[in-house]
């Protein structure tokens, strides 16, 4: 299963983590999401249906501080 890693510098608390995880559950192709609040990164395990651009738009619409930067 592919994994995509992104940086979201605007995440800062457990509430951010839960929100990103909850919203990601409904994203097409997403299997699991791990948020690292210290590194401010998110690892997304997904299948071939996952579209990073769609997920990015959804996450960035949640909070003006959430700017998604792909790392891998």
GIQUI-V381650 format. One record per backbone hydrogen bond with DSSP energy under -1.0 kcal/mol. NH is the residue of the N-H (numbers start at 1). CO is the residue of the C=O. If there is no record, write none. Layout:
NH|CO, NH|CO
//
This chain:
4|44, 6|42, 7|69, 8|40, 11|8, 17|13, 18|14, 19|15, 20|16, 21|17, 22|18, 23|19, 24|20, 25|21, 26|23, 27|24, 30|27, 31|45, 32|45, 34|43, 36|41, 40|36, 41|36, 42|6, 43|34, 44|4, 45|32, 46|2, 47|29, 50|47, 55|51, 56|52, 57|53, 58|54, 59|55, 60|56, 61|57, 62|59, 66|63, 67|65, 69|7, 71|5, 72|5
//
